[in-house]
């Protein structure tokens, strides 16, 4: 099942940061597996994580299209190669925004086994799960997707020595739980058995919590403090509703832990060999933690 390569988060952060001007770096937050590997590098003694991409969230939302346009122009001019799936190609003015491909770029040289993928912070008031905005490149039009709660993941991101900010695990986990309070059951075509999207995403939140507990016995205090601060800062009028949403999100995984564990073992937990019983305990612990928010 593992189609991913073990990638070094520190090396990738360095390589990507050096290809982004300081002015544009301020608009980029690294989210996803590479951010998690960076945060938990002391747990396994390595920066490595099994993945194939580095997700770059562009913010603020109002500048995301301009930032995507600038980055794509820079990288395409340097010879970065677009990666397409399902036969999709760049569009023109006749194509709907939601029918355009996401921009995934592999660095020049042909040796890299990873690519960058561009995402956008959600615009104010976004209520749909995913929103698409088009941006133009020399190859044609691409889509910049935004998910409702990616702003939660990127809130108060950490600075790094490379000049790029990386999302914190607690906030990435919270974003997944909120996103799947109403689970996204879209099958993931690239994984065996085509599990629903929420199984991978909520399962990732469980994996992040397992790693956090390995990192610190005070993880529960740290996560609760970050969650409370984030909800109060971003959604001051909806804290109670979002607490309930997070609880539904983590509960949705209860009957699918085996599938989520299998996915996690081939990504975030690839270096750890976490057993299914340990993963199930992490899920139970995460449910208890959400109840304390």
ZATI-123226 format. One record per residue: residue in three letters; y, x, z of N, C-alpha, C, O in turn. Coordinates in pm, whole numbers, padded with zeros to 5 digits, always signed. Each point is the difference from the previous one (the first is absolute). Example, Ala and Ser with C-alpha at 12.3 -4.5 7.8 and 13.67 -1.06 7.14 Angstrom:
<pts>
ALA-00569+01319+00780+00119-00089+00000+00120+00090+00000-00002+00104+00066 SER+00107-00139-00138+00119+00082+00006+00109-00077+00073+00111+00051+00017 
</pts>
This chain:
<pts>
UNK-00121+00083+00000+00121-00083+00000+00125+00085+00000+00103-00041-00053 UNK-00109+00158+00111+00121+00077+00021+00049+00063-00129-00047+00107-00040 UNK+00141-00175-00026+00057+00053-00123+00124+00082+00028+00065+00049-00093 UNK-00032-00033+00220+00121+00071+00038-00030+00147+00024-00115+00037+00024 UNK+00217+00045-00030-00011+00141+00032+00065+00025+00135+00089-00074+00042 UNK-00135+00179+00025+00066+00041+00123+00127+00074-00036-00004+00108-00059 UNK+00117-00165+00095+00130+00057-00035+00069+00049+00126-00016-00058+00108 UNK+00094+00163-00123+00072+00061+00111+00139-00062+00009+00083+00017-00090 UNK-00058-00090+00199+00127-00073+00014+00119+00095+00000+00101-00029-00063 UNK-00113+00141+00133+00113+00093+00006+00033+00056-00138+00117+00008-00038 UNK-00220+00028-00037+00024+00053-00134+00065-00104-00090+00092+00030-00075 UNK-00141-00154+00084+00057-00105-00085+00144-00031+00037+00085-00016-00087 UNK-00057+00007+00216+00137-00024+00042+00093+00109-00050+00111-00028-00046 UNK-00156+00152+00055+00081+00112-00049+00020-00010-00151+00112+00015-00048 UNK-00219-00041-00026+00009-00002-00147+00088-00114-00049+00078+00017-00094 UNK-00091-00132+00156+00081-00114-00043+00146+00019+00040+00091-00028-00078 UNK-00068+00076+00200+00138+00017+00048+00077+00098-00087+00119-00021-00026 UNK-00184+00128-00019+00072+00100-00079+00035-00051-00139+00081+00061-00070 UNK-00141-00173+00030+00032-00060-00131+00097-00116+00014+00023-00071-00098 UNK+00034+00051+00217+00099-00107+00021+00127+00064+00054-00004+00079+00094 UNK+00116-00113-00154+00127+00056+00048+00029-00048+00141-00043-00109+00037 UNK+00116+00188+00042+00032-00042+00137+00066-00137+00007-00025-00077+00093 UNK+00109+00046-00191+00066-00130+00001-00095-00116-00014+00019-00104+00061 UNK-00124+00122-00144-00098-00107-00018-00101-00006+00114-00054-00107+00029 UNK+00026+00220+00034-00096+00000+00111+00041-00098+00109-00086-00058+00067 UNK+00214+00040-00049+00048-00091+00105-00042-00144-00026+00004-00084+00090 UNK-00045+00054-00214-00039-00135-00038-00151-00017-00007-00048-00104-00047 UNK-00028+00203+00092-00145-00002-00015-00067+00010+00137+00039+00084+00083 UNK-00138-00169-00059-00085+00009+00119-00145+00002-00049-00041-00086-00078 UNK-00036+00183+00124-00142+00008-00034-00077-00094+00092+00013+00006+00122 UNK-00093-00093-00183-00084-00093+00076-00146+00020-00042-00028+00075-00094 UNK-00063-00141+00162-00140+00004-00040-00078+00116+00057+00032+00053+00107 UNK-00137-00013-00180-00097+00097+00050+00061+00136+00030-00037+00063+00099 UNK+00128-00018-00183+00059+00132+00021+00086-00001+00127-00001+00097+00075 UNK+00074-00205-00052+00078-00011+00123-00092+00000+00122+00030+00062+00101 UNK-00143-00132-00111-00095-00003+00111-00060+00138+00025-00011+00042+00116 UNK-00027+00028-00222-00058+00134+00017+00099+00095+00065-00038+00083+00083 UNK+00165-00096-00119+00102+00085+00061+00015-00032+00149+00009+00091+00083 UNK-00008-00218-00049+00019-00040+00140-00118+00043+00088+00020+00034+00117 UNK-00141-00035-00173-00119+00028+00080-00062+00136-00031-00120+00020+00020 UNK+00201+00072-00070-00053+00131-00036-00059+00075+00119-00086+00087-00018 UNK+00131-00120+00138-00055+00069+00119-00131-00060+00047-00068+00060+00084 UNK+00030-00178-00134-00123-00063+00045-00122+00069-00060-00097+00027+00070 UNK+00102+00001-00199-00114+00062-00068+00020+00148-00024-00092+00068-00046 UNK+00211-00016+00076+00027+00140-00026+00022+00030-00146-00009+00115-00042 UNK+00037-00218-00036+00021+00019-00143+00105-00100-00048+00023-00103+00063 UNK+00040+00136-00174+00094-00091-00064-00069-00089-00104+00065-00084-00063 UNK-00195+00103+00044-00069-00062-00112-00029-00148+00024-00025-00043+00113 UNK+00030-00033-00222-00037-00141+00003-00058-00034-00137+00041+00056-00102 UNK-00137-00148+00101-00061-00042-00126+00087-00107-00064+00006-00113+00049 UNK+00061+00147-00156+00087-00093-00070+00022+00051-00141-00050+00107-00037 UNK+00123-00181-00041+00029+00043-00136+00148-00014-00033+00042+00034-00110 UNK+00037-00085+00205+00140-00023-00032+00089+00030+00119-00046+00008+00114 UNK+00172+00008-00142+00102+00012+00103+00102-00110-00027+00068+00000-00103 UNK-00058-00093+00196+00084-00118-00017+00141+00029+00048+00021+00041+00114 UNK+00075-00062-00202+00141+00025+00031+00074-00133+00004+00013-00068-00101 UNK+00035+00033+00219+00078-00122+00017+00147+00033-00019+00054+00088+00066 UNK+00010-00159-00157+00141+00024-00032+00086-00101+00074-00023-00121-00007 UNK+00123+00173+00077+00086-00087+00079+00141+00059+00004+00016+00120-00024 UNK+00086-00201+00053-00009-00143+00027-00032-00079-00127+00008+00053-00111 UNK-00043-00178+00130-00042-00083-00112+00104-00006-00110-00034+00002-00119 UNK+00162-00008+00157+00105-00016-00099+00009+00120-00095+00048-00014-00112 UNK-00094+00131+00157+00006+00120-00083-00134+00038-00060-00010+00101-00070 UNK-00095-00179+00095-00135+00040-00037-00017+00017-00151-00062+00097-00044 UNK+00115-00189-00035-00016+00011-00145+00071+00125-00053-00053+00070-00085 UNK+00173-00044+00136+00073+00120-00044-00075+00127+00040-00006+00095-00078 UNK-00052-00094+00197-00075+00117+00044-00125+00018-00085-00032+00112-00040 UNK-00038-00221+00011-00119+00008-00085+00035+00050-00139-00074+00080-00057 UNK+00185-00125+00004+00042+00044-00132+00029+00150-00001-00040+00071-00092 UNK+00109-00023+00195+00033+00142+00009-00124+00086+00016-00014+00102-00068 UNK-00076-00142+00156-00122+00078+00024-00088+00002-00124-00054+00105-00037 UNK+00037-00219-00027-00086-00004-00118+00057+00084-00113-00075+00068-00070 UNK+00206-00071+00052+00061+00082-00104-00024+00148+00027-00034+00076-00090 UNK+00054-00036+00214-00019+00139+00039-00143+00045-00024-00023+00103-00063 UNK-00073-00180+00112-00139+00042-00008-00057-00008-00140-00077+00086-00041 UNK+00114-00188-00035-00048-00008-00138+00056+00115-00083-00070+00055-00084 UNK+00196-00019+00108+00059+00114-00070-00071+00130+00035-00005+00092-00082 UNK-00051-00083+00202-00072+00120+00042-00145+00001-00046-00073+00097+00022 UNK+00030-00205-00086-00135-00003-00053-00103-00070+00086-00119+00010-00027 UNK+00164-00083+00131-00095-00078+00079-00059-00110-00090+00070-00055-00085 UNK-00198+00024+00105-00070-00090-00089-00027-00135+00066-00054-00006+00110 UNK+00093-00103-00178-00028-00133+00056-00150-00031-00003-00071+00040-00092 UNK+00027-00111+00196-00139-00041+00010-00008-00152-00011+00071-00072+00071 UNK-00156+00025-00161-00009-00144-00024-00138-00051+00037-00100+00070-00016 UNK+00095-00193+00065-00126-00066+00032-00012-00128-00080+00100-00063-00036 UNK-00224+00024+00010-00031-00127-00067+00070-00013-00136+00032-00110-00044 UNK-00009+00223-00020+00057-00003-00134+00146-00040-00008+00051-00026-00109 UNK+00017+00020+00222+00141-00042+00000+00088+00115-00046-00027+00117+00029 UNK+00132-00151-00101+00094+00098-00052+00143-00042+00036+00022-00116+00037 UNK+00075+00207-00048+00139-00039+00027+00042-00117-00087-00049-00018-00111 UNK+00142-00062+00164+00039-00120-00070+00135+00011-00070+00063+00105-00001 UNK-00021-00217-00057+00131-00011-00061+00069-00122+00061-00046-00056+00099 UNK+00155+00017-00160+00078-00109+00058-00071-00135-00004+00042-00094+00067 UNK-00149+00084-00145-00071-00128-00011-00107-00017+00109-00049-00111+00020 UNK+00013+00216+00049-00103-00007+00102+00057-00047+00133+00109+00043+00040 UNK-00181-00130+00030+00041-00044+00133-00006+00117+00098-00080+00092-00017 UNK+00165-00098+00118+00002+00108+00099-00137+00018+00065-00044+00113+00021 UNK-00024-00225+00011-00127+00011+00071-00117+00035-00093-00114+00006+00045 UNK+00143+00016-00173-00103+00042-00095+00017+00146-00039-00072+00052-00086 UNK+00168+00015+00150+00025+00141-00030-00085+00089+00090-00034-00041+00111 UNK-00002+00162-00156-00077+00091+00086+00088+00065+00106+00120+00020-00021 UNK-00181+00012+00133+00066+00082+00102+00004+00144-00051-00092+00044-00069 UNK+00198+00028+00102+00010+00139-00045-00080+00091+00092+00032+00013+00119 UNK-00135+00049-00174-00079+00101+00068+00008+00127-00084-00032-00002-00119 UNK+00073+00111+00180+00023+00124-00074-00080+00114+00059+00004+00026+00120 UNK-00078+00042-00208-00075+00119+00038+00080+00123-00039+00056+00005-00109 UNK-00048+00095+00198+00082+00118-00032-00052+00076-00121-00119-00011-00032 UNK+00205+00087-00035-00041+00070-00122-00103+00109+00028-00013+00047+00113 UNK-00058-00009-00217-00097+00108+00013-00144-00046-00013-00087+00079-00034 UNK+00062-00207+00062-00133-00054-00018-00099+00032+00109-00114-00046-00005 UNK+00153+00125+00106-00095+00040+00104+00007-00090+00124-00097-00007+00075 UNK+00209-00059-00053+00016-00081+00120-00092-00123-00005-00014-00063-00105 UNK-00047+00030+00219-00085-00118+00009+00066-00110+00082-00067-00077+00069 UNK+00201+00072-00078+00076-00100+00073+00119-00043-00084+00034+00065-00099 UNK+00027-00175+00141+00121-00047-00069+00093-00063+00102-00043-00039+00109 UNK+00170+00030-00144+00097-00073+00082+00009-00143-00052-00016-00025-00119 UNK+00041-00066+00211+00019-00140-00036+00127-00049+00066+00024+00025+00118 UNK+00059-00095-00195+00130-00047+00048-00008-00145+00048-00050-00087-00070 UNK+00102+00064+00191+00011-00133+00059+00144-00020+00044+00077+00097+00009 UNK-00039-00221+00019+00137-00028+00043+00001-00077+00130-00089-00081+00027 UNK+00190+00108+00054+00023-00084+00118+00031-00142-00047+00069-00019-00100 UNK-00119-00080+00173+00021-00139-00039+00148-00037+00005+00071+00043+00092 UNK-00023-00122-00188+00138-00047+00007+00015-00099+00115-00098-00062+00041 UNK+00219+00046+00011+00022-00095+00110-00049-00140-00037+00027-00049-00110 UNK-00098-00013+00202-00044-00136-00022-00128-00015-00080-00040-00113-00029 UNK-00026+00223-00008-00124-00013-00075-00104-00071+00085-00027+00041+00113 UNK-00031-00148-00168-00103-00075+00071-00135+00007-00070-00104-00017+00065 UNK+00104+00042-00196-00127+00014-00071-00065+00132+00039+00067+00094+00042 UNK-00198-00088-00057-00073+00121+00042+00045+00121-00079+00019+00108+00057 UNK-00001-00124-00188+00037+00113-00084+00110-00044-00096-00007-00107-00060 UNK+00106+00192+00046+00113-00027-00090+00011+00117-00098-00017+00115+00038 UNK+00047-00147-00164+00005+00103-00103+00142+00012-00055+00069-00099-00023 UNK-00027+00225+00003+00125+00027-00070-00025+00104-00108-00069+00099+00023 UNK+00126-00122-00140-00022+00093-00109+00102+00112+00003+00112-00017+00047 UNK-00154+00132-00100+00094+00109-00023-00041+00072-00128-00117+00003-00037 UNK+00216+00054-00028-00021+00058-00132-00027+00149+00008+00058+00071+00083 UNK-00146-00024-00170-00025+00143-00019+00001+00029-00149+00010-00090-00082 UNK-00022+00219+00049-00008+00036-00141-00126-00049-00067-00008-00003-00123 UNK-00093-00035+00202-00126-00051-00055-00002-00151-00014-00086-00055-00068 UNK+00181-00011+00132+00002-00145+00005+00024-00048+00141+00039+00078+00088 UNK-00062-00206-00065+00028-00060+00130-00122+00005+00091-00113-00021-00044 UNK+00139+00048+00172-00102-00003+00104+00044-00096+00109+00115-00044+00003 UNK-00209+00011+00088+00031-00091+00110+00005+00077+00131-00079+00091+00024 UNK+00172-00130+00059+00015+00056+00134-00038-00111+00099+00078-00093+00019 UNK-00195+00101+00044-00042-00107+00091+00056+00018+00140+00019+00113+00046 UNK+00007-00223+00019+00039+00003+00141-00085-00102+00074-00016-00114-00044 UNK-00039+00157+00159-00077-00087+00087+00088-00041+00119+00088+00076+00042 UNK-00112-00194+00010+00090-00060+00099+00029+00090+00119+00114+00006+00047 UNK-00215+00064+00002+00015+00068+00129-00003+00153-00011-00021+00069+00100 UNK+00042-00015-00220+00006+00145-00011+00120+00058+00074-00002+00116+00042 UNK+00106-00197-00025+00114+00046+00080-00039+00026+00145+00059+00086+00066 UNK-00158-00159-00016-00052+00024+00136-00066+00137+00003+00023+00078+00092 UNK-00104-00047-00193-00069+00128-00005+00098+00117-00004-00024+00103+00062 UNK+00133-00119-00134+00094+00111-00021+00108+00009+00106+00077+00096+00001 UNK-00069-00193+00087+00105-00002+00102-00010+00124+00090-00108+00035+00047 UNK+00222+00030-00024+00008+00116+00091-00106+00104-00035-00069+00051+00089 UNK+00056-00020-00217-00098+00100-00045+00035+00138+00055+00114+00029+00034 UNK-00216+00055-00028+00017+00136+00053+00053+00095-00107-00040-00007-00116 UNK+00128+00096+00158+00040+00110-00087-00112+00104-00004-00080+00009+00093 UNK+00076+00069-00201-00095+00111-00010+00073+00125-00042+00115-00004-00042 UNK-00183+00114+00052+00057+00129-00040+00022+00008-00150+00068+00091-00048 UNK-00125-00185-00027+00010+00004-00145+00120-00078-00053+00029+00004-00119 UNK+00041-00074+00207+00115-00078-00043-00035-00141-00040+00089-00077-00038 UNK-00217+00039+00045-00043-00137-00025-00033-00067+00134-00051+00064+00092 UNK+00082-00192-00083-00037-00074+00120-00137-00065-00021-00035-00038-00112 UNK-00042+00028+00219-00132-00062-00007-00008-00114+00101+00054+00009+00111 UNK-00122-00116-00150-00015-00116+00087-00089+00032+00119-00087+00087-00008 UNK+00110-00157+00118-00078+00019+00121-00120-00095+00002+00012-00115-00044 UNK-00127+00161+00094-00122-00082-00005+00013-00137+00065-00049-00098-00055 UNK+00113+00089+00171+00010-00129+00069+00070-00103-00087-00040-00116-00006 UNK+00144+00159-00062+00077-00094-00082-00074-00032-00131+00010-00112-00050 UNK-00083+00208-00005-00082-00031-00117-00108-00102+00037-00026-00093-00076 UNK-00036+00111+00192-00102-00095+00044+00059-00139+00018-00060-00099-00043 UNK+00176+00090+00106+00064-00130+00022+00032-00067-00133-00017-00121-00013 UNK+00063+00197-00084+00030-00057-00132-00124-00062-00062+00008-00108-00058 UNK-00123+00175+00070-00125-00056-00054-00037-00130+00070-00040-00096-00066 UNK+00052+00093+00198-00038-00121+00073+00090-00117-00037-00047-00112-00018 UNK+00176+00138+00007+00093-00108-00037-00026-00048-00142+00003-00120-00027 UNK-00028+00213-00063-00021-00036-00140-00120-00092-00017-00003-00084-00090 UNK-00097+00100+00177-00124-00075-00019-00024-00103+00109-00115-00035+00029 UNK+00223-00014+00031-00013-00117+00088-00062-00114-00080-00084-00075+00051 UNK+00126+00062-00175-00070-00084-00099-00067+00099-00093+00067+00058-00085 UNK-00199-00038+00098-00065+00112-00067+00007-00007-00152-00018-00106-00061 UNK+00044+00221+00003-00003+00013-00145-00146+00020-00041-00058+00105+00029 UNK+00000-00203-00094-00142+00006-00036-00023+00051-00141-00110-00012-00053 UNK+00213+00069-00008-00016+00055-00134-00104+00111+00001+00010+00093+00081 UNK-00111-00099-00167-00102+00106-00001+00059+00133-00046+00085+00005-00088 UNK-00132+00104+00150+00040+00135-00041-00102+00049-00102-00112+00037+00036 UNK+00150-00037-00162-00094+00029-00107-00056+00142+00007-00111+00025-00046 UNK+00188+00069+00103-00042+00139+00000-00098+00036+00110-00042+00116+00007 UNK+00004-00211+00079-00092+00031+00110-00130-00077-00018+00001-00114-00047 UNK-00114+00174+00084-00129-00068-00012+00000-00133+00075+00047-00009+00113 UNK-00099-00092-00178-00002-00132+00060+00130-00075-00009+00007-00117+00038 UNK+00097+00183-00087+00132-00061-00015+00042-00077+00126+00017-00122-00004 UNK+00000+00194+00115+00040-00068+00125+00141-00057-00012+00079+00048-00081 UNK-00047-00148+00160+00137-00055-00002+00101+00106+00046-00032+00087+00081 UNK+00151-00097-00132+00106+00096+00033+00023+00009+00150+00023+00110+00052 UNK-00027-00222+00019+00032+00007+00142-00102+00081+00078+00035+00057+00103 UNK-00158-00050-00149-00102+00079+00070+00038+00147+00000-00013+00068+00102 UNK+00058-00019-00215+00044+00140-00006+00124+00023+00086+00005+00097+00076 UNK+00094-00184-00088+00128+00022+00067-00008-00018+00151+00047+00085+00075 UNK-00106-00194-00030-00014-00020+00144-00098+00102+00057+00017+00048+00112 UNK-00119-00015-00190-00090+00105+00041+00069+00133+00016-00039+00081+00085 UNK+00139-00056-00164+00078+00122+00015+00079-00001+00131+00012+00103+00066 UNK+00040-00218-00028+00069-00009+00129-00094+00035+00114+00040+00069+00094 UNK-00165-00114-00101-00099+00034+00102-00025+00150+00001-00008+00062+00106 UNK-00005-00003-00225-00022+00145-00009+00117+00078+00059-00021+00100+00069 UNK+00142-00145-00095+00117+00066+00057-00003-00007+00153+00035+00097+00068 UNK-00077-00212-00014-00008-00014+00145-00109+00091+00057+00020+00061+00105 UNK-00134-00053-00172-00106+00091+00046+00052+00144+00006-00023+00070+00098 UNK+00094-00028-00203+00055+00136-00003+00104+00020+00110+00004+00105+00064 UNK+00078-00206-00042+00103+00011+00105-00063+00019+00137+00050+00077+00082 UNK-00161-00148-00056-00068+00014+00128-00064+00137+00015-00010+00052+00111 UNK-00034+00007-00221-00053+00136+00006+00112+00101+00026-00023+00105+00061 UNK+00142-00138-00105+00113+00092+00011+00061+00000+00140+00041+00105+00050 UNK-00035-00223+00013+00070-00007+00128-00052-00114+00086-00021-00111-00050 UNK-00001+00136+00179-00038-00109+00091+00115-00097+00026-00020-00107+00057 UNK+00139+00146-00100+00118-00086+00019+00035-00077-00128+00110-00054-00012 UNK-00204+00049-00081+00029-00064-00128+00041-00145+00015+00086-00049-00073 UNK-00147-00023+00170+00034-00140+00014+00147-00018+00038+00068-00087-00053 UNK-00019+00169+00145+00142-00008+00037+00091+00034-00118+00101-00066-00023 UNK-00139+00168-00049+00082+00044-00113+00005-00107-00109+00107-00031-00052 UNK-00221-00025+00019-00004-00102-00105+00075-00126+00042+00076-00056-00079 UNK-00097+00012+00201+00070-00120+00046+00151+00019-00004+00074-00090-00040 UNK-00028+00207+00082+00144+00028-00002+00053-00003-00142+00107-00056-00025 UNK-00179+00116-00068+00045+00002-00140-00003-00140-00060+00093-00038-00072 UNK-00197-00038+00099-00008-00135-00054+00114-00087+00052+00065-00071-00077 UNK-00042+00076+00207+00106-00083+00057+00136+00038-00056+00081-00087-00033 UNK-00054+00217+00022+00128+00044-00054+00016-00043-00144+00107-00045-00040 UNK-00214+00058-00039+00007-00033-00142+00025-00148-00021+00087-00038-00079 UNK-00162-00046+00148+00018-00144-00017+00138-00045+00045+00062-00085-00064 UNK-00015+00142+00173+00133-00038+00049+00109+00046-00094+00098-00071-00023 UNK-00114+00192-00033+00103+00054-00090+00003-00072-00134+00108-00025-00054 UNK-00225-00009-00001-00005-00056-00136-00003-00152-00004+00050-00061-00095 UNK-00108-00001+00198-00018-00145-00002+00037-00059+00137-00084-00061+00066 UNK+00207+00079-00023+00036-00041+00137-00020-00148+00028-00019-00039+00115 UNK+00023-00045-00218-00014-00144+00021-00142-00050-00018-00028-00118+00019 UNK-00064+00210-00057-00136-00044-00034-00107+00078+00073-00115+00003-00044 UNK+00149+00059+00155-00095+00087+00069-00126-00077+00042-00111+00048-00023 UNK+00127-00162+00082-00116-00075+00049-00092-00040-00116-00122+00011+00011 UNK+00181-00056-00121-00081-00041-00115-00076+00119-00059-00114-00014-00043 UNK+00178+00129+00040-00065+00117-00058-00107+00057+00093-00098+00057-00048 UNK+00115-00069+00178-00107+00037+00091-00125-00083-00029-00111+00053-00007 UNK+00130-00183-00011-00112-00088-00031-00061+00035-00135-00122-00006-00018 UNK+00207+00043-00078-00050+00038-00133-00086+00125+00008-00105+00007-00064 UNK+00149+00093+00141-00078+00124+00015-00135-00030+00064-00101+00059-00039 UNK+00099-00149+00135-00127-00037+00064-00095-00064-00100-00120+00028+00002 UNK+00172-00114-00090-00086-00059-00102-00050+00106-00098-00114-00005-00044 UNK+00201+00099+00012-00038+00104-00095-00119+00080+00047-00094+00021-00076 UNK+00096+00025+00200-00111+00082+00050-00125-00085+00021-00111+00049-00020 UNK+00128-00175+00060-00115-00088+00021-00074-00029-00130-00121-00024+00001 UNK+00192+00025-00113-00062-00032-00129-00112+00096-00039-00083-00033-00084 UNK+00081+00150+00145-00099+00101-00038-00129-00011+00079-00097+00070-00031 UNK+00091-00156+00130-00109+00001+00098-00138-00008-00064-00093+00066+00047 UNK+00076-00144-00151-00132-00019-00060-00028+00097-00115-00104-00010-00066 UNK+00196+00102+00042-00015+00090-00115+00016+00146+00041+00045+00083-00080 UNK-00080-00052+00204+00021+00136+00050-00085+00103-00073+00045+00112-00023 UNK-00167-00148-00014-00086+00096-00069+00062+00042-00134+00001+00119-00033 UNK+00050-00215-00041+00062+00033-00129+00125+00084+00020+00023+00096-00073 UNK+00059-00132+00172+00122+00076+00027-00034+00142+00045+00067+00095-00039 UNK-00169-00082+00120-00042+00132+00049-00044+00089-00116+00034+00118-00004 UNK-00110-00173-00088-00046+00077-00116+00118+00052-00082+00000+00115-00044 UNK+00099-00200+00024+00118+00043-00076+00074+00109+00076+00040+00100-00059 UNK-00022-00119+00188+00074+00098+00081-00070+00136+00003+00067+00103+00001 UNK-00201-00103+00000-00074+00126+00002+00021+00081-00128-00020+00121-00002 UNK+00060-00189-00103+00024+00068-00126+00149+00023-00027+00040+00032-00111 UNK+00040-00049+00216+00144+00024-00017+00054+00064+00128-00017+00120+00021 UNK+00081-00199+00064+00067+00057+00118-00095+00069+00096+00036+00098+00064 UNK-00158-00149-00053-00093+00054+00099-00104+00094-00062-00101+00032+00063 UNK+00127+00012-00186-00098+00085-00070-00030+00128+00076-00113+00050-00006 UNK+00210+00004+00077-00020+00127+00070-00057-00019+00141-00020+00098+00072 UNK-00008-00224-00033-00032-00025+00140-00140-00058+00024-00054+00014+00109 UNK-00004-00079-00209-00133-00056+00019-00008-00106+00108-00101-00009+00069 UNK+00203-00070-00054+00005-00104+00103-00115-00099-00020-00019-00051-00110 UNK-00055+00023+00216-00111-00094-00010+00049-00144-00005+00114-00029+00037 UNK-00201-00060-00083+00036-00141-00005+00026-00056+00140+00098-00074+00017 UNK-00181+00105+00084+00033-00051+00135+00135+00050+00051+00073-00075+00065 UNK-00038+00202-00094+00130+00051+00043+00112-00070-00074+00106-00028+00058 UNK-00128-00001-00185+00100-00072-00079+00017-00142+00052+00112-00051+00008 UNK-00223-00013+00029+00007-00136+00055+00076+00000+00132+00077-00093+00028 UNK-00098+00195+00053+00076+00009+00126+00148+00019-00027+00084-00054+00073 UNK-00051+00130-00178+00141+00018-00036+00062-00133-00043+00115-00030+00032 UNK-00192-00049-00106+00051-00131-00041+00025-00088+00122+00104-00066+00009 UNK-00198+00064+00084+00019-00079+00122+00121+00049+00078+00077-00080+00054 UNK-00061+00212-00046+00115+00055+00071+00131-00034-00066+00100-00023+00067 UNK-00100+00020-00201+00122-00035-00072+00036-00147+00023+00117-00034+00014 UNK-00218-00053-00010+00027-00141+00029+00062-00014+00139+00095-00077+00019 UNK-00148+00150+00077+00055-00005+00136+00143+00053+00004+00086-00052+00071 UNK-00061+00156-00149+00135+00059-00002+00100-00099-00059+00110-00016+00054 UNK-00147-00050-00163+00091-00098-00061+00032-00111+00098+00113-00051+00002 UNK-00209+00013+00078+00024-00108+00099+00100+00040+00106+00055-00086+00069 UNK-00031+00216-00054+00093+00049+00103+00142+00020-00052+00089+00033+00078 UNK-00068-00051-00206+00135+00025-00055+00103-00091+00065+00118+00007-00033 
</pts>
